[in-house]
Amino acid sequence: MDKMEVLEEKIRRATDLIRSLREDRSVLEEQLRSARDEVKRLSMRKDDAEAAARIDKLQRERSLLGERIERMISIIEEVEAS
């Protein structure tokens, strides 16, 4: 394989990675929206102990999803910058 083919392969892999990360980001953003909606819905029923536990769980999930999205955005930005 000559240098040009190696470069083309690296570009193809980087492009595939970016595409995959963008798809993952879209899925995670939708999950985050869903979790936020669920938190809002459950927050109206704070008197219910079960709902309060569910709200706490969803808030933790939302935080983790937000962190994952931020990491993926950073990776995408790094790839696009190089």
VMD Tcl script that draws the C-alpha trace (Angstrom):
set ca {
  {0.00 0.00 0.00}
  {1.48 3.34 -0.95}
  {1.36 6.48 1.16}
  {-1.65 7.87 -0.70}
  {-3.65 4.70 -0.02}
  {-2.68 4.82 3.65}
  {-3.79 8.43 3.85}
  {-7.08 7.63 2.10}
  {-7.72 4.78 4.54}
  {-7.03 7.03 7.54}
  {-9.38 9.67 6.15}
  {-12.06 7.04 5.54}
  {-11.73 5.74 9.10}
  {-11.84 9.27 10.53}
  {-14.93 10.04 8.47}
  {-16.59 6.81 9.63}
  {-15.74 7.69 13.22}
  {-17.20 11.18 12.87}
  {-20.37 9.78 11.30}
  {-20.72 7.22 14.08}
  {-20.11 9.82 16.80}
  {-22.70 12.14 15.28}
  {-25.25 9.34 15.18}
  {-24.44 8.45 18.80}
  {-24.75 12.11 19.75}
  {-28.19 12.31 18.13}
  {-29.36 9.23 20.01}
  {-27.97 10.53 23.29}
  {-29.51 13.96 22.77}
  {-32.90 12.32 22.19}
  {-32.44 10.22 25.33}
  {-31.51 13.37 27.22}
  {-34.64 15.18 25.95}
  {-36.74 12.21 26.94}
  {-35.17 12.07 30.40}
  {-35.75 15.80 30.87}
  {-39.38 15.42 29.83}
  {-39.77 12.54 32.25}
  {-38.18 14.58 35.04}
  {-40.59 17.44 34.38}
  {-43.54 15.07 34.34}
  {-42.48 13.40 37.56}
  {-41.59 16.66 39.28}
  {-45.28 17.49 39.25}
  {-45.83 14.48 41.51}
  {-43.12 15.15 44.09}
  {-45.38 14.04 46.92}
  {-45.13 10.47 45.71}
  {-42.02 8.80 47.21}
  {-41.64 6.51 44.22}
  {-41.73 9.48 41.87}
  {-39.07 11.25 43.94}
  {-36.77 8.22 43.63}
  {-37.43 8.09 39.88}
  {-36.68 11.81 39.58}
  {-33.34 11.33 41.33}
  {-32.47 8.44 39.03}
  {-33.44 10.38 35.92}
  {-31.44 13.41 37.04}
  {-28.36 11.22 37.48}
  {-28.97 9.68 34.04}
  {-29.41 13.14 32.53}
  {-26.14 14.26 34.05}
  {-24.31 11.19 32.72}
  {-25.84 11.64 29.26}
  {-24.81 15.28 29.25}
  {-21.24 14.30 30.10}
  {-21.19 11.66 27.35}
  {-22.52 14.14 24.81}
  {-19.90 16.70 25.80}
  {-17.12 14.09 25.45}
  {-18.39 13.09 21.99}
  {-18.65 16.71 20.90}
  {-15.05 17.23 22.03}
  {-13.91 14.19 20.04}
  {-15.78 15.40 16.95}
  {-14.30 18.87 17.28}
  {-10.79 17.40 17.65}
  {-11.25 15.25 14.55}
  {-12.67 18.12 12.54}
  {-9.84 20.41 13.65}
  {-7.15 18.02 12.53}
}
mol new
graphics top color blue
foreach p $ca { graphics top sphere $p radius 0.5 }
foreach p [lrange $ca 0 end-1] q [lrange $ca 1 end] { graphics top cylinder $p $q radius 0.2 }
display resetview
